């Protein structure tokens, strides 16, 4: 059986599973569409939350970013993991106790303000649309290789699948679909990593293999990787080479951005009790750790495999002939995501850091005229990993299904957050309070269909790699929703005026900074990596500015609160009732 047929079996089989679950768990009411009727088991919700959380950025892109930068890009791992702990401990139980359907629902009621609700709806839409671009980008990358179609065709197929199970099932259908998607993606991520760890170190656990001995050289794996990178003029893998200020700010931005992500927060509205919200957060951390502890090993081992593919006998040996390149290179070249140019006309492939002045004389002595791997989209690394390591065909098919599961699970959660904000917070709570439940459910489904169409179009013109695009969404969430939610729970006196001004200042400053230093961000066909730090304010990257925006949000809100009247007494009593642990097993439902 050829590889294409194997891929087709795995991908179509997983799609049929998702659609079947959606039909079985079809939402028949707004309570089922928005919050699965608050009847989801904590363990099931934990797995669904993990799938919702571990998007294309986690599955497809994170290991690629770590692989090509090393220690500096460990911020993604630290920020996303730490952020989920922050969400689980500080926000999830209290939001569930408040008992609303959506984040704007909480903000609108807590700050007793239609304006606060509308501002939070606007922030949610900006965040979710930016985030969903990364998911559609990841789905397009996976489709383009494994189903041998162009990226745009792959996006359309992915959109059609999401349309069926998200529009039909709502939160109820998405929850059980995400449970299945978690099983698919964690198996798909772990099995290739186990195989590759065994190949390189003899250790079946990738987490331990990362710190084990490289079998062929006898050196520690990371020491071997540092050695081959330095010999080719690259920075060592384990050293710190970026601005520590940016690294700290970026990690903080990812952490607090995670805690403000609306599509993750609404997952905690689906369980019966507040105690179940805590349990499901704990289970989600366990399920997330199964992938996040493997990702650093995948990145390091894949980077070493790529280099030894081009230089089979080590970096001093003659590089491979282009005509004799491995099948994985030929396969990915067909997608346009991998590309070589023979700079010196020797018919061979050279891969080194051509910008390193110290290495220039070495390269010249070897007759090299430039790095000939002119394109290597980092989003392909995890998907290409089984092929690079020459694993069996069924493993390649499995990774295809896993990559698509990761992209589609998060896309569905984001699209639900968008449709809920429009139908429930904008139409039901603001424009047409008298709309019937049937009309609201129809509006939710139409909103989701429109959101899918917009997300598909944006996915065809992404501004960067999946994880980078997602990082911008985290910055926007960090600067807008997270401070408002935190002050809504832990500051009894915070009033509506302060909250609204804070959100506008935080979001406005972050968006302005992004447009100033990534002014071409929304221009189709451009790439985020083309930007440089030369003109950044105090050297702060646009990807890191969310943490600064959050500080501005808090400051503006508290200054305005001090200059105006505090929240009414009944609102302060409401906040106190949410925070007091008494009666933690119960929750208010609306």
Beta strands, then each sheet from edge to edge (+ up, - down):
strand 1: 338-340
strand 2: 373-376
sheet 1: 1+ 2-
end
